[in-house]
Amino acid sequence: MKVLLSNATIFDPASKFHQKKSDILIEDGAIAAIGKGLSAKKTIDCTKKTIFPGFVDLFAHFNDPGFEHKEDLASGSRTAIAGGFTDVLLVPNNQPVTETKSDVEYLRTRSRFGVDLWPMAAVSEGALGENLTEILDLHTAGAKAFSDGTNGIWNTELLLKALQYVQKFDGLIINRPKDRHLSQHTHMHEGVASTLMGVKGEPSISEELAIQRDLDILRYAGGKLHFNQISTEKSVKLIKNARKEGLNVTCDVGIHHLVFTDEHIVDFDANFKSDPPFRSEKDRKALIKGLVDGTIDAIVSAHQPQDAENKELEFDLAAFGLIGIQTFYPLLISLEAELPVDIMISAITENPRKILGLAPVKIEEGFPAKLTIGDPTHSWVYNRENNQSKSENSPLLNQEQTGRIVGIVNGEFYSSIDV
């Protein structure tokens, strides 16, 4: 394949072409040339469009196998493409849980829809926190990280052993920090909003106690630990201090937690029911600050499809989770007044690749063609007709968005999106 992306504005702080307008020639899955006056039989006009290194999502549910009625690998990949993602790390909470070599192989061999899918294998059998999986075999089979996904690793001995095992191959443990007892039977953040609504809330210490505990274990055992979707001000401080100490710890935040707070839930819209819950405005600002000062490494979609039977219920009965990949870019655009663009882009390109140990991507000659093409000013309405996911559990449905993804290039694969 030979494709020319013409008249594009390049946004890649690691590239010498950063913020320059140029043509990009793609040949045989790599960037063959960047400059003016290039030509190819297939030319895509990128005037007024911005080209980024391909977006990477560190946490998304594609629900395959077992829950394909909510999402499958094909629909999840289409949704990821519409969100600008070339690479997605898949959560292991499927049915069966991703915990055997054949489970990992099933996911590894199905990156045929234009997106590179990276399996995350369970730390414990069934993601129940009791018995350790065959971590070494799973790594050999191609697992890129180990996590119990939406289930926090509550078993301290298991976490310690897992951190010790992954040191044999410089592997990564990802944990959702929450205390299983303090978070039990809760539906939102514990605060003024939950009190007014009469809903049982999860206190911030549920997350913070878990982080402090895990950092103590990391300090003792060594290894690499990544916290998924931190949500409180104190969590940011704990991780910042741990990094100053020299612990090998990284973390991410969900895109929705940078935008929404518990005050958005006052009308009991179950599409705002999230785990971790949306916290206070003070917490939201602390998360923004954590990205700016480098404490928080990555932003994730936390894409979690739910069908109507699980979501269109009374708030206390509804399942947790929002779909978030397709509307990821518009939400980033909405944060530009608070968050520098170069930090946002690093948090979804360079940093996730470093965390996972993926090959670096740069918009320069000779590098693999992993590119995201965006139009930051285009307005469109996100609705059932253009929603690529099988599920509809988004609070943004039927709302106007600013910023859209035009297409992606992933090696020899090119896809354009019509909105």
VEXDRENVEX-287062 format. One line per field, with one value per residue: residue in one letter; z, y, x of N, C-alpha, C in turn. Coordinates in steps of 0.001 Angstrom, whole numbers. Each point is the difference from the previous one (the first is absolute). Layout:
REM VEXDRENVEX-287062
torvo = A,... $
nw = Z,... $
nv = Y,... $
nu = X,... $
caw = Z,... $
cav = Y,... $
cau = X,... $
cw = Z,... $
cv = Y,... $
cu = X,... $
END
This chain:
REM VEXDRENVEX-287062
torvo = M,K,V,L,L,S,N,A,T,I,F,D,P,A,S,K,F,H,Q,K,K,S,D,I,L,I,E,D,G,A,I,A,A,I,G,K,G,L,S,A,K,K,T,I,D,C,T,K,K,T,I,F,P,G,F,V,D,L,F,A,H,F,N,D,P,G,F,E,H,K,E,D,L,A,S,G,S,R,T,A,I,A,G,G,F,T,D,V,L,L,V,P,N,N,Q,P,V,T,E,T,K,S,D,V,E,Y,L,R,T,R,S,R,F,G,V,D,L,W,P,M,A,A,V,S,E,G,A,L,G,E,N,L,T,E,I,L,D,L,H,T,A,G,A,K,A,F,S,D,G,T,N,G,I,W,N,T,E,L,L,L,K,A,L,Q,Y,V,Q,K,F,D,G,L,I,I,N,R,P,K,D,R,H,L,S,Q,H,T,H,M,H,E,G,V,A,S,T,L,M,G,V,K,G,E,P,S,I,S,E,E,L,A,I,Q,R,D,L,D,I,L,R,Y,A,G,G,K,L,H,F,N,Q,I,S,T,E,K,S,V,K,L,I,K,N,A,R,K,E,G,L,N,V,T,C,D,V,G,I,H,H,L,V,F,T,D,E,H,I,V,D,F,D,A,N,F,K,S,D,P,P,F,R,S,E,K,D,R,K,A,L,I,K,G,L,V,D,G,T,I,D,A,I,V,S,A,H,Q,P,Q,D,A,E,N,K,E,L,E,F,D,L,A,A,F,G,L,I,G,I,Q,T,F,Y,P,L,L,I,S,L,E,A,E,L,P,V,D,I,M,I,S,A,I,T,E,N,P,R,K,I,L,G,L,A,P,V,K,I,E,E,G,F,P,A,K,L,T,I,G,D,P,T,H,S,W,V,Y,N,R,E,N,N,Q,S,K,S,E,N,S,P,L,L,N,Q,E,Q,T,G,R,I,V,G,I,V,N,G,E,F,Y,S,S,I,D,V $
nw = 0,-821,1106,-492,1176,-702,88,688,1143,184,879,214,1313,-279,-916,-917,-378,1301,-135,-902,-1071,-349,-962,184,-484,-96,232,-326,502,-682,755,-1293,95,434,-623,-871,-721,994,-595,-209,-472,1260,-84,1263,-299,693,-921,906,-311,1139,-184,795,860,-398,350,1287,130,1260,-282,-629,151,-643,1235,-677,429,-204,-358,-1099,781,851,-380,-1167,-418,-846,796,937,-997,-521,1240,166,-1222,309,996,-1072,514,-3,1332,429,1301,-160,701,1012,393,-722,-813,172,1218,-475,92,-1259,-429,-39,1197,350,-465,542,978,146,-371,732,-163,-578,942,-72,1147,552,259,1203,200,961,566,534,1136,252,302,-1138,117,798,-292,-399,-1223,46,-1090,-1120,786,256,31,723,653,32,369,663,1258,-176,836,1326,44,1081,-748,-134,246,1065,-1,660,-601,1171,419,-647,428,1202,-89,-416,899,778,-436,-124,1096,-199,-438,1097,569,-275,1251,-417,877,174,546,784,1158,-31,1254,-93,-1071,909,-922,-594,-272,845,-190,1135,3,-255,-1257,465,913,-895,-733,1186,-639,243,569,-931,1196,-43,1306,-619,-819,904,794,-1098,-393,1224,84,-1224,347,1151,-665,-854,1061,477,-1001,-322,-1229,-957,471,-608,458,-109,-715,397,1152,953,678,1064,-879,-580,1213,310,-1229,120,1276,-441,-985,877,677,-1244,511,-567,64,-730,-671,-82,-793,322,-1306,381,739,-1177,-268,528,832,1316,-245,-946,1169,299,-1316,671,-877,-250,-1074,1133,86,691,-320,649,1067,-613,267,910,-107,1295,18,-753,698,1049,-669,-322,1235,344,-1005,400,1263,-776,1046,-752,-403,187,-1089,601,-923,655,-1285,471,-1093,74,18,-667,-27,-139,-945,-731,1206,1179,453,1101,-1019,-576,-1074,419,-400,-812,-1179,-466,-844,-514,1233,-25,-1308,-175,886,-720,-1115,722,144,-1219,614,398,-1141,57,-1275,156,1186,-529,-1029,801,663,-1316,-32,304,995,-563,-1077,734,549,-1212,-225,-588,-1255,83,-47,-1133,-206,-423,-1000,-472,645,756,-955,1167,-638,683,-786,528,147,595,-1149,-508,-231,864,-268,1175,-855,25,-953,618,1054,129,1269,477,932,858,936,-647,930,-1001,34,-1293,321,-238,-840,556,-1216,-1119,14,-889,624,-224,175,-251,-251,-619,1200,-811,918,-758,745,-321,399 $
nv = -1192,954,747,1098,431,797,1035,-923,302,-150,-841,144,283,-1298,631,17,-716,-2,44,-826,721,-1219,-684,-1085,-632,-839,-868,-1116,758,795,972,143,1052,1102,790,892,-8,-821,-1200,-434,-1230,-421,1102,263,900,420,854,795,-1091,-650,-323,-987,-355,-1252,232,-101,-993,327,285,-1108,-93,-1106,-549,-299,-1256,-430,1271,-769,-188,242,-805,35,-828,-361,7,-629,-720,-153,-220,-828,-474,-1,-551,-540,-1158,-132,195,-1189,268,-1301,402,-749,923,-1059,-805,-826,229,1015,-1330,-406,-825,-889,497,65,-1217,-274,804,-586,-1057,874,439,-473,811,86,-590,359,-1229,514,-1312,279,-780,-836,673,-101,-1277,212,638,-1071,85,-1264,-502,33,727,-683,931,-856,-973,789,351,-1252,-165,1092,-315,1221,-406,125,-335,260,1001,-120,-1180,757,-18,-708,-1081,420,-1245,-40,1238,-346,-1180,654,945,-1038,-632,1149,15,-1257,787,736,-813,181,425,-135,959,-340,1111,-959,400,-1316,337,1004,-735,-931,-317,606,1217,816,1161,-256,796,1290,-274,-945,919,985,-899,-172,109,-1285,765,-76,-132,1148,-279,-422,1004,951,-715,-330,1263,463,-918,264,1266,-327,-713,1009,785,-959,-178,1284,235,-137,1106,-228,1180,-688,1095,655,376,-43,1116,-736,-680,1173,497,-1097,26,1287,-221,-1030,788,994,-973,-120,-167,-1198,1153,-363,863,-236,760,-253,72,-795,-507,354,-501,-1154,408,-240,1289,-695,-629,1275,-224,-733,664,-1232,781,668,-1200,329,-887,840,467,826,654,745,1264,-22,-1189,444,1125,-818,-679,1134,451,-1213,251,1231,-452,-880,206,443,-1239,-556,198,-653,-761,-1055,-289,94,-702,477,-1124,221,-1318,382,868,-348,244,-220,1184,-427,-295,1143,-580,-174,1171,616,164,-73,-999,-104,355,-783,120,30,-989,-514,242,-522,-681,519,567,-1275,-655,280,303,485,390,457,459,463,381,130,397,911,537,-240,416,972,222,-220,816,783,-315,924,981,391,1227,-965,241,-1151,757,-965,-234,590,402,1084,98,1223,374,887,466,-1214,462,-893,-700,-403,-935,-600,890,905,-425,-279,299,-1232,695,540,-578,1101,845,-248,-1087,303,170,1302,-444,512,-301,-452,-1308,329,-567,-1233,-17,-1295,295,-1101,151,445,780,435,1024,-374,1269 $
nu = 838,-382,18,-536,417,-792,847,671,-597,1298,-547,1289,-69,3,-742,954,-1080,186,-1338,512,-300,-414,574,-747,1058,-1045,998,-672,-973,816,519,-256,-830,562,-852,382,-1128,-319,52,-1236,-303,142,-735,278,-930,1047,-417,509,684,-24,1270,-420,973,-120,-1263,329,-878,259,-1279,-395,-1312,400,-74,1080,-258,-1256,304,22,-1062,1024,985,610,926,-958,-1076,734,509,-1217,-409,1041,-227,-1287,697,586,-398,1315,44,-455,158,-277,-1043,467,-914,368,-645,1049,460,718,167,-169,961,-983,-324,1272,200,-1166,418,1177,-694,-657,1247,-1099,-438,1338,-326,1156,-446,212,147,-867,896,-861,105,-1304,-163,-669,1164,107,1291,-198,-5,1326,-102,151,512,953,-885,-770,1091,407,-1267,442,-271,-554,-952,1,-1293,-693,444,-1304,535,-23,1329,-906,511,465,-144,-1160,-273,461,-601,-1081,261,180,-1077,-659,756,-396,-1007,216,-901,-1276,-235,-1251,-271,-1271,471,-464,-478,43,299,878,286,-246,-893,1010,-473,642,564,625,-1053,-45,392,805,329,24,654,571,1178,271,938,946,571,633,-93,-1083,187,25,-793,-678,95,-255,-953,-424,138,-540,-894,-185,29,-769,-862,-24,446,-924,-555,-1164,-400,-1120,-272,1076,-562,941,-134,-346,-724,-235,-249,-690,-506,-255,-322,-732,-334,-187,-601,-452,-1230,-37,-652,-1042,-735,-1300,-731,-1265,-227,-996,998,482,-1208,-402,-961,-53,198,623,-8,-225,-93,920,741,-417,-30,-235,-551,1073,935,843,-650,-811,1102,582,-393,229,-581,-1003,75,17,-937,-589,166,-470,-817,-258,57,-652,-788,-1010,231,-1194,-733,-988,-554,536,66,-1247,-227,-1250,-726,-1134,39,1267,-366,-1055,524,-615,412,-615,-788,271,529,1247,489,888,-592,1251,185,-1200,-340,1065,140,-1323,74,1000,-688,-981,1145,35,-1046,-53,137,1306,-107,1228,-492,-1130,690,938,-1092,-142,1270,899,-688,-1186,640,504,-1179,-508,1017,-895,220,955,-864,519,-475,815,828,-477,-859,-512,-872,66,-1083,-322,-1069,138,-1254,795,-446,-24,-1209,-435,-1065,352,-410,-1158,-176,773,-703,1301,-247,-27,637,-873,730,-370,443,848,-767,-133,1280,93,930,1087,455,528,5,935,1046,431,1314,-80,1265,-409,-541,-979,-565,-1003,-378,-1217,-79 $
caw = 0,-46,267,336,836,-463,671,1387,1106,802,1433,649,666,-148,-1397,-497,-811,935,-283,-1363,-1030,-960,-559,569,-930,644,-949,629,1432,695,-500,-990,-202,495,-669,-881,-1394,-181,-789,26,-676,977,788,943,335,1451,278,1261,876,795,40,1229,123,297,1395,699,1143,952,775,-697,-60,-1274,398,-855,-132,1094,104,-1323,-234,398,-895,-405,-483,-1229,318,838,-861,-760,927,273,-1178,15,1050,-352,658,-789,928,1159,978,312,1374,1,607,-969,478,1207,260,-746,1013,-540,-1235,-1119,100,-505,-1436,-647,-168,-785,-1423,-545,-302,-1460,-323,-150,1286,685,1279,916,1108,1393,631,1409,1018,762,-712,52,510,1314,1020,901,-491,-1039,-1321,-485,-536,-935,-1235,-631,-603,-1195,-997,-583,874,132,1390,846,815,156,-688,842,1369,645,602,1443,708,94,-306,-1443,-642,249,-850,-1400,-232,-52,-1229,-1222,-71,-819,-1394,26,-301,614,685,-5,1026,294,1455,801,1100,-370,1000,-8,-1271,-156,2,-240,-1347,-445,965,1269,135,146,-996,404,1171,-469,-813,795,-626,719,-760,293,500,-694,628,-609,-996,555,827,-907,-610,1019,223,-1167,-43,1025,-544,-1083,650,571,-980,-1264,-1154,-625,330,-637,548,-1025,267,1298,-74,1114,200,809,-815,-789,902,389,-1130,-234,1011,-268,-1145,507,763,-948,-278,-1415,-11,-959,196,-1019,413,-1022,-646,568,1320,-216,-485,824,1455,576,-160,-1248,217,847,-584,17,-1312,218,-892,757,1059,-403,1000,1201,-199,-220,1312,154,-890,522,-486,-1458,-247,416,-1086,-1060,465,-32,-1380,-344,652,-385,919,-743,-1260,-1154,43,-617,-317,954,-797,642,-540,757,-757,622,1131,1158,221,77,1244,1075,133,895,-601,-1291,-31,-142,-1245,-1117,-1208,-42,-1014,-1168,377,716,-572,377,1411,83,-512,1009,1130,-449,842,1264,-182,-1237,-1010,-82,1116,-341,-1057,584,891,-773,-1066,447,1339,27,-694,919,1099,-500,-682,-1441,-788,-114,-1259,-225,-1358,-735,-995,463,1105,-392,-239,982,-6,257,-705,679,-379,1316,-21,-600,914,-407,1064,295,126,-219,-1372,-222,1076,-527,1003,116,1171,-71,1347,35,325,-1087,-1149,-516,291,-977,370,-794,-199,-468,-635,-1433,-387,543,-801,857,-948,-1346,140,109,121,185,756,-417,1104 $
cav = 1192,1284,1024,1318,888,1302,1269,-292,606,-1087,275,-1037,703,-738,61,1280,619,398,1224,456,-501,-753,-1224,-1214,-1114,-1308,-1065,-1287,46,880,1369,-11,1350,1137,1199,688,-398,-1452,-466,-1416,-214,233,1189,406,1408,213,1434,349,-1175,-209,-1395,-355,-1422,-769,-30,-1286,-93,-986,-701,-29,-1263,-371,-977,-1181,-763,-148,1047,627,801,1374,418,-1082,528,770,1272,757,563,1108,1112,526,756,1252,830,341,-893,-1046,-1058,-92,-1048,-555,-430,-1456,-428,-618,-1291,-61,1012,-219,-539,-1123,300,13,1248,1067,-244,364,1453,444,-323,661,1409,63,1008,1295,449,-988,-352,-536,-660,112,-1262,93,-340,-1142,-832,559,1378,-46,395,-1101,-814,658,-629,-395,1272,-178,-565,1026,958,-642,-66,1327,962,1211,449,-911,766,-568,904,781,-508,361,-1119,185,-972,586,-1013,-223,1154,-86,-1053,426,969,-741,-788,797,520,-916,452,1448,122,1067,-273,1122,-217,993,111,224,-927,-789,157,1385,284,-942,520,1446,315,1261,584,437,1434,763,-460,-1303,226,611,-979,-1173,-1144,-378,397,-578,1042,124,-837,-1324,9,485,-1069,-1034,498,-14,-1409,-528,626,-676,-1316,262,369,-1232,-1072,449,-200,1161,59,1083,182,312,897,668,963,945,912,-631,-1043,670,341,-1231,-495,990,-215,-1294,170,737,-975,-871,-1220,-171,57,891,6,654,561,-117,1272,584,563,1335,861,-82,-140,-617,912,-327,-1169,379,-417,-1469,-569,-1161,59,606,-928,-421,-578,769,1000,1392,591,1417,925,115,-1174,127,955,-635,-916,854,426,-1167,-168,1110,-128,-1259,-1098,-909,-267,-320,170,-1178,147,-804,-427,-1146,-109,-692,-49,691,-776,253,1432,790,-433,956,304,-923,-1335,56,-413,1060,90,858,-142,1248,124,802,1417,337,1200,1207,317,611,1374,808,249,781,1187,-409,-976,248,-1033,-925,-939,-910,-922,-917,-921,-1020,-497,-372,-601,-1373,-908,-271,-823,-1362,-516,-42,739,1426,483,1400,431,273,-1017,-1267,-547,-640,924,-75,1406,378,1236,647,1339,550,1011,-541,-251,-1109,-515,-1424,-576,-1446,-329,-32,-731,-1237,-1050,-726,520,1420,569,1219,1217,969,-359,1028,1327,512,-116,756,-821,-1347,-754,-144,-1331,-465,-842,-965,-820,71,180,1372,74,1334,-36,961,408 $
cau = -838,693,-1015,540,-802,486,-346,-358,730,552,133,798,1104,1256,411,517,-1061,-1063,-765,258,-902,797,-573,569,-137,-7,283,290,-241,936,77,1077,535,-773,480,-942,30,26,-1142,-364,-1279,-1063,304,-1049,170,-61,-38,-661,-10,1213,431,693,348,-1204,-434,80,-912,513,-1029,-1288,-730,-607,-1028,62,-1253,-947,-1019,18,-1206,327,1081,887,1263,-230,-666,918,1042,-611,-182,1334,413,-765,572,1369,949,650,386,-883,276,-1307,-248,-190,-1267,-898,-506,824,1016,1241,903,767,724,-951,-765,865,179,-1262,-39,1160,-153,-1181,252,-148,-1016,656,528,825,-602,1001,-697,395,-392,-371,994,-520,-969,-1342,119,-647,948,340,1112,785,13,1331,469,1116,-545,-843,934,547,-1075,-217,-688,807,-54,-770,-932,-1340,-921,-912,117,1249,739,-184,833,1334,1009,-37,629,1434,553,-99,1072,1259,47,168,1360,795,-12,-274,-1423,-783,-1257,-946,-1007,-1033,90,-1205,-195,-1176,-1058,-471,-678,-1108,-1381,-23,-483,566,933,-580,159,-1250,-973,-551,-844,-1248,-724,-339,671,1211,1169,1314,906,1281,1024,-29,1071,1268,563,503,1233,1050,345,717,1321,806,368,957,1259,560,196,566,-878,-646,-1431,-751,-1340,-994,-1125,-21,-1101,-71,1120,1035,632,1036,1105,679,804,1060,1044,628,906,1161,779,672,-750,-330,-1457,-646,-1455,-817,-1287,-1023,-324,-1220,292,558,-1082,-1210,91,-1199,-1145,-698,-849,-1141,-1283,-3,288,868,1153,1090,418,1333,895,-290,-1053,396,235,-314,695,1358,718,165,1079,1249,369,558,1323,868,450,890,1310,606,-303,-870,680,-844,-1459,-627,-1421,-792,-1148,-653,-1359,-1043,-1254,-1125,-505,849,241,-1236,-640,170,1428,698,17,691,1405,994,744,-375,803,749,1058,-367,-105,1229,632,-743,206,1327,-114,-704,896,1150,200,594,1064,751,-220,1133,-114,-1095,405,990,-711,-716,879,1351,59,-530,920,1110,-507,-217,1185,-219,989,-343,-572,332,-349,1232,306,518,-767,-1260,-1110,-1094,-385,-1391,-328,-1119,-471,-343,-1063,-1224,-1119,-854,-864,220,-1334,-108,342,1447,657,564,-67,-1265,-699,-332,65,812,-758,181,-818,-909,527,949,1399,971,1188,-311,1070,-204,443,1271,882,690,743,-575,-1445,-511,-1449,-565,-1245,-1006,-877 $
cw = 0,103,371,840,-270,876,1470,971,928,1461,663,634,-149,-1411,-369,-862,861,-356,-1368,-955,-1078,-604,647,-975,762,-1065,754,1525,798,-607,-923,-175,622,-656,-838,-1415,-238,-758,190,-699,932,896,866,418,1494,357,1229,948,732,24,1239,-139,426,1491,561,1216,914,757,-720,25,-1415,158,-786,440,1214,81,-1321,-316,423,-939,-436,-610,-1262,307,884,-810,-844,884,318,-1165,-44,1092,-245,570,-972,861,1225,876,550,1428,15,481,-1042,625,-1043,116,-798,974,-467,-1272,-1194,23,-593,-1509,-780,-289,-885,-1494,-646,-134,-1503,-433,-84,1265,592,1397,867,1196,1353,688,1476,893,758,-812,195,436,1369,1142,925,-447,-1175,-1326,-383,-721,-1030,-1341,-757,-665,-1301,-1121,-606,849,223,1421,759,970,209,-507,945,1437,579,586,1519,821,20,-342,-1508,-747,165,-913,-1472,-338,-78,-1297,-1220,-114,-852,-1461,-105,-365,852,653,-23,1022,75,1522,658,1085,-227,990,-3,-1285,-217,124,-142,-1464,-571,1062,1269,193,154,-950,419,1199,-411,-777,802,-547,783,-869,436,483,-761,587,-526,-1009,636,903,-865,-650,1005,282,-1144,-117,1042,-502,-1121,572,534,-1089,-1233,-1145,-525,252,-648,614,-1096,553,1426,-74,1112,107,782,-762,-827,878,393,-1102,-312,975,-234,-1149,407,757,-911,-288,-1466,-147,-1029,251,-1169,619,-1139,-563,622,1366,-93,-368,982,1490,513,-139,-1296,196,697,-585,-178,-1389,178,-937,646,1123,-416,1180,-508,-264,-342,1356,-1,-1029,451,-468,-1493,-329,393,-1056,-1175,368,-42,-1393,-374,616,-249,947,-688,-1408,-1199,268,-746,-284,1056,-656,598,-475,944,-839,798,1228,1272,345,164,1159,1010,288,858,-561,-1296,133,-141,-1429,-1060,-1223,-222,-1104,-1101,313,738,-509,295,1475,228,-440,1054,1180,-346,853,1304,-164,-1310,-971,-55,1122,-286,-1016,509,852,-742,-1165,581,1338,64,-697,894,1110,-440,-654,-1482,-710,-110,-1380,-102,-1433,-679,-959,655,1152,-510,-146,963,257,284,-638,632,-573,1276,29,-519,1067,-553,1188,134,263,-319,-1405,-212,1138,-526,989,-67,1150,-87,1352,93,364,-1096,-1213,-314,364,-1061,553,-904,-33,-432,-597,-1464,-463,746,-1091,978,-895,-1399,31,105,79,202,691,-504,1172,-515 $
cv = 1244,1091,1295,759,1405,1148,-182,847,-1129,429,-1192,667,-699,94,1379,728,515,1383,608,-595,-685,-1130,-1186,-1145,-1313,-1072,-1259,68,884,1400,82,1375,1024,1249,631,-561,-1489,-453,-1491,-141,253,1157,368,1425,201,1479,272,-1191,-91,-1485,-228,-1390,-771,-52,-1424,42,-1127,-762,85,-1409,-204,-1223,-1310,-838,160,1015,759,798,1460,619,-1251,623,844,1350,862,654,1151,1230,645,839,1348,941,364,-923,-1049,-1208,36,-1174,-483,-530,-1502,-489,-446,-1265,-1066,1177,-346,-474,-1216,426,61,1253,1158,-132,396,1504,493,-201,694,1507,215,1050,1399,546,-1119,-224,-703,-623,330,-1271,207,-364,-1251,-754,560,1441,133,321,-1103,-785,689,-763,-379,1193,-178,-555,1036,1070,-565,-41,1360,976,1206,543,-960,809,-817,968,820,-490,413,-1235,192,-855,480,-1000,-244,1156,-56,-1031,404,999,-687,-797,859,608,-886,441,1490,281,1044,-540,1270,-293,1157,137,283,-1057,-737,160,1420,350,-877,704,1525,272,1295,479,421,1488,670,-529,-1328,136,573,-994,-1219,-1273,-308,277,-700,1107,-4,-928,-1432,-131,302,-1040,-1094,431,-37,-1425,-550,595,-623,-1369,147,332,-1243,-995,427,-264,1307,-61,1218,61,479,888,543,1164,1042,837,-673,-1121,589,295,-1242,-506,954,-205,-1311,105,776,-926,-954,-1298,-30,-86,1021,-43,664,532,-187,1358,654,626,1368,1011,59,-96,-638,891,-263,-1109,354,-400,-1518,-622,-1130,-22,700,-916,-672,-618,145,1091,1367,690,1497,849,189,-1172,114,941,-579,-989,771,421,-1153,-318,1060,-190,-1351,-1158,-1058,-147,-64,318,-1177,271,-662,-469,-1271,-91,-766,15,661,-740,244,1479,816,-490,1136,140,-1031,-1416,-51,-413,1223,48,893,-449,1334,163,988,1489,483,1318,1276,383,595,1461,907,370,932,1238,-338,-832,261,-1173,-987,-1024,-1016,-1052,-983,-1067,-1067,-537,-511,-748,-1408,-999,-350,-945,-1452,-613,-169,825,1463,339,1493,359,519,-1146,-1261,-626,-682,1035,-321,1434,156,1353,605,1360,673,977,-523,-284,-1099,-463,-1499,-638,-1497,-405,-81,-655,-1356,-1160,-723,542,1512,698,1141,1194,1054,-287,1097,1416,412,-63,898,-765,-1392,-646,-218,-1402,-390,-713,-918,-1007,172,169,1477,-60,1441,-142,1094,299,1051 $
cu = 875,-1057,697,-1021,514,-484,-390,807,447,97,672,1211,1351,573,540,-1027,-1155,-552,351,-1034,829,-819,708,-275,143,226,406,-73,925,-49,1217,631,-946,577,-1098,136,104,-1245,-206,-1338,-1175,423,-1201,286,-210,87,-873,-155,1336,328,863,605,-1249,-314,77,-912,464,-1080,-1347,-575,-530,-903,-12,1193,-922,-1101,-120,-1258,216,1037,734,1259,-165,-629,891,1097,-546,-162,1339,515,-714,485,1450,1061,547,350,-912,431,-1336,-75,-320,-1355,-1020,-591,320,959,1254,1077,800,712,-951,-869,794,169,-1245,-48,1140,-205,-1193,155,-113,-1023,599,617,857,-560,1041,-709,636,-489,-289,1171,-438,-1037,-1410,-38,-660,955,460,1230,685,-109,1438,633,1107,-481,-820,867,571,-1036,-317,-773,908,25,-901,-845,-1268,-1063,-838,-22,1350,670,-30,955,1447,1105,68,661,1513,657,-15,1108,1358,139,320,1395,901,62,-344,-1458,-706,-1264,-845,-1090,-981,-60,-1355,-67,-1313,-1146,-569,-751,-1234,-1354,-53,-328,567,988,-740,292,-1346,-1064,-627,-921,-1349,-859,-441,593,1272,1219,1265,927,1322,1053,-29,1121,1351,670,609,1309,1145,472,850,1400,935,471,1025,1369,715,410,782,-976,-554,-1499,-630,-1393,-947,-1111,-12,-989,-22,1274,1127,703,1134,1217,796,922,1143,1153,739,995,1244,937,766,-714,-406,-1522,-468,-1507,-704,-1279,-984,-369,-1227,246,665,-1078,-1172,325,-1284,-1230,-768,-1036,-1309,-1354,-72,179,1017,1194,1192,486,1286,746,1433,-1030,572,37,-350,744,1452,864,271,1154,1356,488,601,1418,995,506,1024,1376,669,-230,-850,554,-923,-1461,-603,-1471,-876,-1299,-605,-1453,-931,-1277,-1123,-517,798,125,-1275,-857,57,1490,725,78,821,1460,902,520,-609,788,716,1011,-386,-66,1246,602,-787,163,1387,-36,-645,891,1152,261,715,1261,730,-111,1163,-25,-1099,465,1052,-679,-791,836,1321,-1,-594,916,1188,-453,-138,1234,-203,1075,-411,-531,285,-374,1260,258,579,-771,-1278,-1114,-1138,-423,-1490,-251,-1240,-326,-491,-1162,-1334,-1059,-889,-824,241,-1356,13,432,1509,777,468,-67,-1347,-844,-169,116,1004,-873,103,-863,-1014,432,1014,1418,846,1301,-404,1241,-363,386,1261,784,716,715,-560,-1513,-324,-1507,-413,-1349,-920,-930,-958 $
END
